[in-house]
Amino acid sequence: MAWIVKLVSIGAAGDERSTEVMRIARPDDLTDLATLGLTLAEGKQLLAGVQQELVAAQARRHAARRPACRRCSTTCRVKDYRQHAIATLFGQVAVRLPRYCCVGCGVTEAGLGWPSHIRSTPELDRLRAQFAALMPYRTAAEVLGQVFPVDAGADPETLRRHTFKIAEALPAQVTMKPPPTGAEAIVVTLDSTFIRSCEAGERQLEVRIGNVETASGRRQVFGAVAKTDTDLAGLIRRSLDAVGRTEGTVLTAFTDGCPGLRRILLDAGVEGLPILDWFHVAMRLQHLTQIAGGLLSDGPERAAAKAVIVEEVERLRWRLWNGKAKDAKVSIDRIRAVMHHFRGEPGSRRSIAPSRKLWTALQALDGYLVGQSERLVDYGERHRAGLRVGTALTEGTANFLVNRRMAKSQQMRWSRRGADRLLQVRCAVYNGTLGTGFGQRFYAANDALPKVAAAA
């Protein structure tokens, strides 16, 4: 059994023209499951054949045009033809394009609005960038070659260069429309993470990432590698406008207390003092709890002192959670008052004594709270009101935005420019701003997910 796939074009006058694209042969029975339907190779061949015929037909129609000269408005005539090789998602095509010459002034025109030195379609460039943002360059090139009839730019280095070009063009392309209704309140969270560096004299690169979100579920992510030419404050401003910032919008920011992040927020127009992230406070308290639980209780005095320390650590957590940061000093002083009972506590060859660890952690927490006292709030009240109390969302953003592709799962080192360019593309992919057809990754909490059409 055989089939012939034909492509039929219908002109403006109703005339039809058919072109044979491909012949498909199959046995008359279903004894072999491998002969069921089209194979991947046949599907790629079919798509490539249809693409070539469509492009050829479009080129013929374009060559029949006689555009007017942009200088003197005289009708141009065809001067000559030139071949252009263009890589598309469904294979590379050769386009025979005319060059026009004005009869009146002799100016030569191409009659096209294409960018200069174009070698691939925008759709292919966006898909390359999306695949490269989600998986290593070599893997992305292999997946493109396996799934689509792409026969150009399959080299991973070529894919990396195309991704960088897309990243550099993103600030000029992204013109997101603000939502129809403004947001009453927006929460901005900003934090830092680190990736391995291949730069000389550097082991790590600092990556600053964050979120902006509204109560209705609108959300945008942003990020940039430190000490690059990417304007992180500008990214924050665009993200705020994208989720509906107006003059009356209340902005609330969360950071880990780093003064550098505070300056970035000020440059972005977030003028209020950022709230200290509860996640980082809780991590320090958890460290104290673990150390206190490991103290020796080999005598009645040490046992009583350990009970006091454990109780005061829990009380310290309660005070900080409920906005009583001024009373935190009381708990810290009470812990210090009984620390002398552990004087002379022996350590081991591999670790120091728990009491010394506790003293060091207590000193660090005391200095941290003194330096961040103005940014502590009543976290319990905010939590009961359903408001955010920390950057836990940003910690998750760092995991899927940076670590999955650039740190934990991928044991590789990065240049500062390469990491920043890839991060911009990843943000655009997850924000849905990379291009048409690559939809939004974040959906509002009260909006249903788009329905997938079932096969008939």
RODO-2510 file (C-alpha; in nm, 4 decimals, decimal comma):
residues 456
     n   res          X          Y          Z
     1     m     0,0000     0,0000     0,0000
     2     a     0,1318     0,3447    -0,0914
     3     w     0,0281     0,7054    -0,0487
     4     i     0,1265     1,0251    -0,2233
     5     v     0,1284     1,3455    -0,0191
     6     k     0,0595     1,6490    -0,2366
     7     l     0,0579     2,0172    -0,1574
     8     v    -0,2153     2,2096    -0,3402
     9     s    -0,1908     2,5882    -0,3708
    10     i    -0,4964     2,7991    -0,4580
    11     g    -0,4374     3,1311    -0,6302
    12     a    -0,6376     3,4501    -0,5984
    13     a    -0,8347     3,3617    -0,9110
    14     g    -0,9160     3,0134    -0,7805
    15     d    -0,6611     2,8304    -0,9939
    16     e    -0,5035     2,5261    -0,8315
    17     r    -0,1533     2,3942    -0,8552
    18     s    -0,0459     2,0670    -0,6927
    19     t     0,3046     1,9506    -0,6104
    20     e     0,4042     1,6030    -0,5001
    21     v     0,5869     1,6239    -0,1685
    22     m     0,6447     1,2672    -0,0600
    23     r     0,5569     0,9033    -0,1231
    24     i     0,4821     0,6745     0,1704
    25     a     0,4743     0,2936     0,1443
    26     r     0,3398     0,0540     0,4066
    27     p     0,2548    -0,3182     0,4194
    28     d    -0,1096    -0,4254     0,3913
    29     d    -0,1291    -0,5684     0,7441
    30     l    -0,0309    -0,4708     1,0993
    31     t     0,1910    -0,7701     1,1716
    32     d     0,4823    -0,5437     1,2598
    33     l     0,4002    -0,2693     1,5085
    34     a     0,6959    -0,0647     1,3846
    35     t     0,5134    -0,0028     1,0535
    36     l     0,2162     0,1648     1,2237
    37     g     0,1769     0,5187     1,0922
    38     l     0,4604     0,7566     1,0144
    39     t     0,8077     0,7130     1,1559
    40     l     1,0049     1,0032     1,3013
    41     a     1,2323     1,0128     0,9981
    42     e     0,9346     1,0198     0,7593
    43     g     0,7662     1,2916     0,9613
    44     k     1,0807     1,5058     0,9501
    45     q     1,1138     1,4429     0,5747
    46     l     0,7494     1,5400     0,5217
    47     l     0,7853     1,8628     0,7175
    48     a     1,1043     1,9518     0,5332
    49     g     0,9400     1,8870     0,1958
    50     v     0,6344     2,0978     0,2786
    51     q     0,8605     2,3761     0,4059
    52     q     1,0655     2,3835     0,0847
    53     e     0,7556     2,3983    -0,1354
    54     l     0,5958     2,6738     0,0707
    55     v     0,9136     2,8831     0,0681
    56     a     0,9555     2,8347    -0,3069
    57     a     0,5961     2,9455    -0,3679
    58     q     0,6392     3,2505    -0,1462
    59     a     0,9612     3,3433    -0,3285
    60     r     0,7863     3,3201    -0,6679
    61     r     0,5067     3,5463    -0,5527
    62     h     0,7581     3,7912    -0,4084
    63     a     0,9557     3,8004    -0,7336
    64     a     0,6412     3,9009    -0,9230
    65     r     0,6165     4,2219    -0,7225
    66     r     0,7391     4,5530    -0,8600
    67     p     0,7885     4,7814    -0,5604
    68     a     0,8101     5,1575    -0,5841
    69     c     1,1441     5,3304    -0,5212
    70     r     1,1655     5,4793    -0,1740
    71     r     1,3566     5,7812    -0,3099
    72     c     1,1621     5,8862    -0,6214
    73     s     0,8528     5,6566    -0,6067
    74     t     0,9233     5,5213    -0,9558
    75     t     0,8380     5,1565    -1,0201
    76     c     1,1448     4,9334    -0,9931
    77     r     1,2398     4,6478    -1,2201
    78     v     1,4225     4,3229    -1,1473
    79     k     1,7985     4,3629    -1,1664
    80     d     1,9126     4,0074    -1,0818
    81     y     1,8491     3,7154    -0,8474
    82     r     2,0484     3,5951    -0,5495
    83     q     2,0313     3,2760    -0,3454
    84     h     1,9889     3,3032     0,0305
    85     a     2,0273     3,0021     0,2599
    86     i     1,7923     3,0370     0,5592
    87     a     1,7768     2,7885     0,8473
    88     t     1,4202     2,7212     0,9621
    89     l     1,2684     2,4967     1,2239
    90     f     1,1780     2,2479     0,9496
    91     g     1,5053     2,2408     0,7627
    92     q     1,7340     2,4737     0,5741
    93     v     1,5849     2,6288     0,2603
    94     a     1,7395     2,8124    -0,0328
    95     v     1,5425     3,1249    -0,1214
    96     r     1,5861     3,2789    -0,4680
    97     l     1,5280     3,6481    -0,4056
    98     p     1,5317     3,9289    -0,6637
    99     r     1,7124     4,2600    -0,6356
   100     y     1,5296     4,5591    -0,7787
   101     c     1,6676     4,8583    -0,9627
   102     c     1,4870     5,1898    -0,9959
   103     v     1,4385     5,3010    -1,3569
   104     g     1,4468     5,6681    -1,2638
   105     c     1,7358     5,7103    -1,0192
   106     g     1,9177     5,3768    -1,0496
   107     v     1,9018     5,2903    -0,6805
   108     t     1,9205     4,9162    -0,6039
   109     e     1,6786     4,7742    -0,3476
   110     a     1,6209     4,4307    -0,2027
   111     g     1,2503     4,4812    -0,1421
   112     l     1,2770     4,3069     0,1956
   113     g     1,2502     4,4124     0,5556
   114     w     1,4855     4,1428     0,6821
   115     p     1,7725     4,2268     0,9172
   116     s     2,1146     4,2325     0,7570
   117     h     2,3153     3,9095     0,7533
   118     i     2,0105     3,7060     0,8594
   119     r     2,0745     3,3309     0,8559
   120     s     1,7813     3,1825     1,0493
   121     t     1,4164     3,2501     1,1244
   122     p     1,3135     3,4145     1,4544
   123     e     1,1114     3,1066     1,5523
   124     l     1,4160     2,8811     1,5236
   125     d     1,6274     3,1300     1,7192
   126     r     1,3717     3,1424     2,0012
   127     l     1,3398     2,7641     2,0172
   128     r     1,7168     2,7243     2,0249
   129     a     1,7376     2,9751     2,3084
   130     q     1,4580     2,8060     2,5024
   131     f     1,6139     2,4602     2,4738
   132     a     1,9565     2,5991     2,5663
   133     a     1,8034     2,7687     2,8706
   134     l     1,6495     2,4459     2,9962
   135     m     1,9324     2,1977     2,9286
   136     p     2,3052     2,1935     2,8457
   137     y     2,4014     2,3272     2,5036
   138     r     2,5172     1,9902     2,3717
   139     t     2,2005     1,8159     2,4894
   140     a     1,9822     2,0921     2,3451
   141     a     2,1510     2,0573     2,0042
   142     e     2,0983     1,6801     2,0094
   143     v     1,7299     1,7139     2,1042
   144     l     1,6691     1,9655     1,8252
   145     g     1,8318     1,7330     1,5746
   146     q     1,6316     1,4327     1,6956
   147     v     1,2872     1,5934     1,7034
   148     f     1,2943     1,8492     1,4208
   149     p     1,4433     1,8411     1,0699
   150     v     1,6939     2,1084     1,1703
   151     d     2,0109     2,0662     0,9658
   152     a     2,1852     2,3945     1,0505
   153     g     2,3406     2,5190     1,3706
   154     a     2,3446     2,1808     1,5467
   155     d     2,6875     2,2432     1,6954
   156     p     2,6685     2,3286     2,0700
   157     e     2,9022     2,6260     2,0285
   158     t     2,6734     2,7646     1,7556
   159     l     2,3770     2,7139     1,9864
   160     r     2,5542     2,9043     2,2624
   161     r     2,6262     3,2007     2,0330
   162     h     2,2642     3,2120     1,9149
   163     t     2,1467     3,2071     2,2778
   164     f     2,3722     3,5010     2,3607
   165     k     2,2344     3,6987     2,0659
   166     i     1,8798     3,6385     2,1850
   167     a     1,9769     3,7477     2,5382
   168     e     2,1362     4,0696     2,4135
   169     a     1,8221     4,1540     2,2141
   170     l     1,5816     4,0819     2,5018
   171     p     1,5777     4,4313     2,6625
   172     a     1,4775     4,5841     2,3278
   173     q     1,2146     4,3174     2,2553
   174     v     1,0424     4,2957     2,5912
   175     t     0,7593     4,5506     2,5951
   176     m     0,5081     4,3823     2,8219
   177     k     0,1625     4,5327     2,8396
   178     p     0,0519     4,6194     3,1925
   179     p    -0,2552     4,4316     3,3192
   180     p    -0,5932     4,6007     3,2799
   181     t    -0,6257     4,6532     3,6555
   182     g    -0,3496     4,7885     3,8779
   183     a    -0,2217     4,6039     4,1815
   184     e    -0,3009     4,7363     4,5292
   185     a     0,0077     4,5752     4,6832
   186     i     0,3209     4,4107     4,5423
   187     v     0,5791     4,2049     4,7296
   188     v     0,9397     4,2207     4,6070
   189     t     1,1866     3,9567     4,7278
   190     l     1,5568     3,9790     4,6485
   191     d     1,8314     3,7340     4,7393
   192     s     2,1717     3,6072     4,6238
   193     t     2,3124     3,2679     4,5312
   194     f     2,6443     3,1509     4,3901
   195     i     2,7679     2,9445     4,0952
   196     r     3,1122     2,8125     4,0063
   197     s     3,3370     3,0487     3,8141
   198     c     3,5921     2,9818     3,5416
   199     e     3,7320     3,3341     3,5685
   200     a     4,0951     3,3701     3,6750
   201     g     4,1288     3,4323     4,0478
   202     e     3,7594     3,3672     4,1230
   203     r     3,5999     3,0532     4,2598
   204     q     3,2383     3,1723     4,2573
   205     l     3,0133     3,4241     4,0886
   206     e     2,7377     3,6002     4,2784
   207     v     2,3937     3,5757     4,1165
   208     r     2,1194     3,8084     4,2370
   209     i     1,7667     3,6825     4,1759
   210     g     1,4196     3,7769     4,2926
   211     n     1,0431     3,7812     4,2414
   212     v     0,7664     4,0339     4,2249
   213     e     0,4171     3,9069     4,2994
   214     t     0,0678     4,0283     4,3754
   215     a    -0,2113     3,8852     4,5878
   216     s    -0,3996     3,7815     4,2722
   217     g    -0,1133     3,5570     4,1583
   218     r     0,0655     3,7749     3,9039
   219     r     0,4340     3,6977     3,9201
   220     q     0,7582     3,7815     3,7454
   221     v     1,1123     3,6594     3,8100
   222     f     1,4341     3,8489     3,7414
   223     g     1,8040     3,7935     3,7901
   224     a     2,1515     3,9074     3,6940
   225     v     2,5102     3,8125     3,7670
   226     a     2,6908     4,0685     3,9799
   227     k     2,9462     4,2997     3,8139
   228     t     2,7960     4,2714     3,4644
   229     d     2,6402     4,5372     3,2437
   230     t     2,2878     4,4090     3,3118
   231     d     2,0795     4,6715     3,4912
   232     l     1,9153     4,4744     3,7720
   233     a     1,7267     4,7803     3,8965
   234     g     1,5836     4,8243     3,5462
   235     l     1,4726     4,4595     3,5434
   236     i     1,2931     4,5123     3,8755
   237     r     1,1172     4,8218     3,7426
   238     r     0,9988     4,6362     3,4310
   239     s     0,8782     4,3451     3,6443
   240     l     0,6837     4,5806     3,8719
   241     d     0,5175     4,7468     3,5727
   242     a     0,4350     4,4048     3,4250
   243     v     0,2358     4,2974     3,7325
   244     g     0,0449     4,6272     3,7552
   245     r     0,2345     4,8836     3,9613
   246     t     0,0607     5,2199     3,9846
   247     e     0,1246     5,5363     4,1847
   248     g    -0,0927     5,4060     4,4681
   249     t     0,0571     5,0562     4,4837
   250     v     0,2051     4,9601     4,8213
   251     l     0,5492     4,8012     4,7755
   252     t     0,6882     4,5611     5,0368
   253     a     1,0432     4,4272     5,0009
   254     f     1,2233     4,1360     5,1672
   255     t     1,6013     4,0821     5,1754
   256     d     1,8519     3,8999     5,3939
   257     g     1,9840     4,2324     5,5247
   258     c     2,2633     4,2789     5,2705
   259     p     2,3216     4,6541     5,2162
   260     g     2,4060     4,5956     4,8484
   261     l     2,0592     4,4533     4,7839
   262     r     1,9078     4,7514     4,9636
   263     r     2,0837     4,9904     4,7240
   264     i     1,9510     4,7971     4,4252
   265     l     1,5947     4,8267     4,5565
   266     l     1,6373     5,2005     4,6053
   267     d     1,7556     5,2373     4,2461
   268     a     1,4473     5,0423     4,1344
   269     g     1,2116     5,2813     4,3157
   270     v     1,1368     5,0609     4,6186
   271     e     1,1953     5,3258     4,8845
   272     g     1,0573     5,1591     5,1973
   273     l     1,2967     4,9845     5,4358
   274     p     1,3087     4,6127     5,3416
   275     i     1,1821     4,3603     5,5938
   276     l     1,4399     4,1138     5,7214
   277     d     1,3653     3,7729     5,5765
   278     w     1,2397     3,5272     5,8407
   279     f     1,4008     3,2372     5,6546
   280     h     1,7514     3,3615     5,7318
   281     v     1,6612     3,4402     6,0959
   282     a     1,5095     3,0933     6,1396
   283     m     1,8228     2,9292     5,9965
   284     r     2,0385     3,0957     6,2619
   285     l     1,7929     2,9988     6,5377
   286     q     1,7826     2,6402     6,4143
   287     h     2,1621     2,6293     6,4329
   288     l     2,1438     2,7456     6,7957
   289     t     1,8818     2,4805     6,8764
   290     q     2,0943     2,2014     6,7341
   291     i     2,4049     2,3123     6,9226
   292     a     2,2118     2,3519     7,2503
   293     g     2,0770     2,0000     7,2162
   294     g     2,4320     1,8665     7,1877
   295     l     2,5612     2,0203     7,5123
   296     l     2,6898     1,7819     7,7774
   297     s     2,4722     1,7159     8,0845
   298     d     2,7136     1,5002     8,2831
   299     g     2,6419     1,6769     8,6106
   300     p     2,3481     1,8437     8,7870
   301     e     2,4813     2,1937     8,7258
   302     r     2,5398     2,1329     8,3563
   303     a     2,2050     1,9592     8,3191
   304     a     2,0257     2,2575     8,4755
   305     a     2,2253     2,5014     8,2604
   306     k     2,1452     2,3033     7,9464
   307     a     1,7731     2,3111     8,0287
   308     v     1,7911     2,6890     8,0729
   309     i     1,9727     2,7330     7,7397
   310     v     1,7276     2,5127     7,5482
   311     e     1,4313     2,6986     7,7005
   312     e     1,5775     3,0410     7,6276
   313     v     1,6556     2,9516     7,2681
   314     e     1,2916     2,8571     7,2144
   315     r     1,1828     3,1754     7,3938
   316     l     1,4174     3,3746     7,1712
   317     r     1,2490     3,2239     6,8650
   318     w     0,9042     3,3152     7,0037
   319     r     1,0113     3,6731     7,0755
   320     l     1,1548     3,7298     6,7292
   321     w     0,8518     3,5696     6,5614
   322     n     0,6046     3,7834     6,7541
   323     g     0,7780     4,1154     6,7000
   324     k     0,9431     4,1428     7,0410
   325     a     1,2950     4,1840     6,9071
   326     k     1,3823     4,4372     7,1796
   327     d     1,3446     4,1593     7,4389
   328     a     1,5752     3,9241     7,2470
   329     k     1,8702     4,0673     7,4369
   330     v     1,7182     3,9306     7,7597
   331     s     1,7260     3,5730     7,6350
   332     i     2,0791     3,6116     7,4987
   333     d     2,2030     3,7493     7,8334
   334     r     2,0375     3,4632     8,0231
   335     i     2,2143     3,2099     7,8023
   336     r     2,5460     3,3839     7,8567
   337     a     2,4885     3,3863     8,2314
   338     v     2,4931     3,0043     8,2514
   339     m     2,7612     2,9384     7,9934
   340     h     3,0345     2,9288     8,2605
   341     h     2,9114     2,5853     8,3705
   342     f     3,0507     2,4424     8,0472
   343     r     3,3956     2,5904     8,0915
   344     g     3,6583     2,3262     8,0258
   345     e     3,4210     2,1093     7,8205
   346     p     3,6442     1,8794     7,6145
   347     g     3,6274     1,8615     7,2383
   348     s     3,7291     1,5866     6,9990
   349     r     3,9938     1,5524     6,7350
   350     r     3,7476     1,6342     6,4575
   351     s     3,5299     1,9005     6,6202
   352     i     3,5466     2,1652     6,8885
   353     a     3,3431     2,1574     7,2081
   354     p     2,9660     2,2277     7,1691
   355     s     2,9865     2,5082     7,4251
   356     r     3,2417     2,6942     7,2124
   357     k     3,0211     2,6448     6,9077
   358     l     2,7244     2,7815     7,1015
   359     w     2,9196     3,0859     7,2197
   360     t     3,0361     3,1663     6,8652
   361     a     2,6852     3,1219     6,7175
   362     l     2,5357     3,3345     6,9965
   363     q     2,7823     3,6153     6,9288
   364     a     2,7055     3,6028     6,5559
   365     l     2,3280     3,6095     6,6157
   366     d     2,3580     3,8994     6,8589
   367     g     2,5552     4,1050     6,6072
   368     y     2,3148     4,0122     6,3297
   369     l     2,0077     4,1202     6,5282
   370     v     2,1709     4,4467     6,6404
   371     g     2,2586     4,5364     6,2821
   372     q     1,9141     4,4432     6,1481
   373     s     1,6950     4,5593     6,4376
   374     e     1,5115     4,8205     6,2288
   375     r     1,4061     4,5577     5,9756
   376     l     1,2487     4,3129     6,2199
   377     v     0,8670     4,3084     6,2240
   378     d     0,5887     4,1065     6,3859
   379     y     0,6167     3,8004     6,1626
   380     g     0,3424     3,6133     6,3483
   381     e     0,0902     3,8898     6,2816
   382     r     0,1810     3,8997     5,9127
   383     h     0,1555     3,5222     5,8897
   384     r    -0,1885     3,5162     6,0538
   385     a    -0,3025     3,7863     5,8099
   386     g    -0,1949     3,5712     5,5167
   387     l     0,0977     3,7974     5,4242
   388     r     0,4451     3,6888     5,3214
   389     v     0,7101     3,6744     5,5942
   390     g     1,0244     3,5878     5,4000
   391     t     1,2017     3,5024     5,0781
   392     a     1,1160     3,1322     5,0759
   393     l     0,9646     3,1864     4,7320
   394     t     1,2923     3,3362     4,6141
   395     e     1,4850     3,0422     4,7587
   396     g     1,2697     2,8198     4,5374
   397     t     1,3296     3,0545     4,2465
   398     a     1,7047     3,0219     4,2971
   399     n     1,6641     2,6456     4,2822
   400     f     1,4735     2,6218     3,9537
   401     l     1,6152     2,9346     3,7896
   402     v     1,9856     2,8960     3,8706
   403     n     2,0745     2,5715     4,0445
   404     r     1,9010     2,3254     3,8118
   405     r     2,0782     2,4545     3,5043
   406     m     2,3905     2,6234     3,6327
   407     a     2,4936     2,4832     3,9713
   408     k     2,3638     2,1710     4,1463
   409     s     2,2628     1,9446     3,8594
   410     q     2,5245     2,0724     3,6126
   411     q     2,8808     2,0394     3,7376
   412     m     3,0289     2,3132     3,5206
   413     r     3,2022     2,6467     3,5564
   414     w     3,0804     2,9698     3,4037
   415     s     3,2187     3,2930     3,2698
   416     r     3,0542     3,6059     3,4045
   417     r     2,9140     3,7077     3,0660
   418     g     2,7993     3,3579     2,9714
   419     a     2,6158     3,3000     3,2978
   420     d     2,4427     3,6381     3,2827
   421     r     2,3269     3,5944     2,9217
   422     l     2,1881     3,2477     2,9902
   423     l     2,0141     3,3716     3,3051
   424     q     1,8356     3,6455     3,1077
   425     v     1,7020     3,3863     2,8636
   426     r     1,5899     3,1581     3,1475
   427     c     1,4015     3,4465     3,3100
   428     a     1,2358     3,5293     2,9774
   429     v     1,1313     3,1656     2,9323
   430     y     0,9706     3,1434     3,2758
   431     n     0,8082     3,4868     3,2433
   432     g     0,6658     3,4001     2,9024
   433     t     0,8422     3,6922     2,7301
   434     l     1,0826     3,5025     2,5059
   435     g     0,8510     3,5039     2,2090
   436     t     0,5175     3,4014     2,0652
   437     g     0,4284     3,0404     2,1298
   438     f     0,6345     2,9952     2,4457
   439     g     0,3636     3,0501     2,7028
   440     q     0,3575     3,1711     3,0598
   441     r     0,5059     2,9390     3,3199
   442     f     0,3326     3,1102     3,6133
   443     y    -0,0463     3,1194     3,6350
   444     a    -0,2588     3,3281     3,8677
   445     a    -0,3897     3,1384     4,1681
   446     n    -0,7526     3,2044     4,0728
   447     d    -0,7110     3,1333     3,7005
   448     a    -0,7655     2,7914     3,5506
   449     l    -0,4816     2,6364     3,3551
   450     p    -0,5282     2,6379     2,9770
   451     k    -0,7157     2,3343     2,8566
   452     v    -0,5410     2,0882     2,6285
   453     a    -0,7492     1,9906     2,3265
   454     a    -0,8184     1,6178     2,3245
   455     a    -0,7654     1,4178     2,0083
   456     a    -1,0814     1,3446     1,8160
***
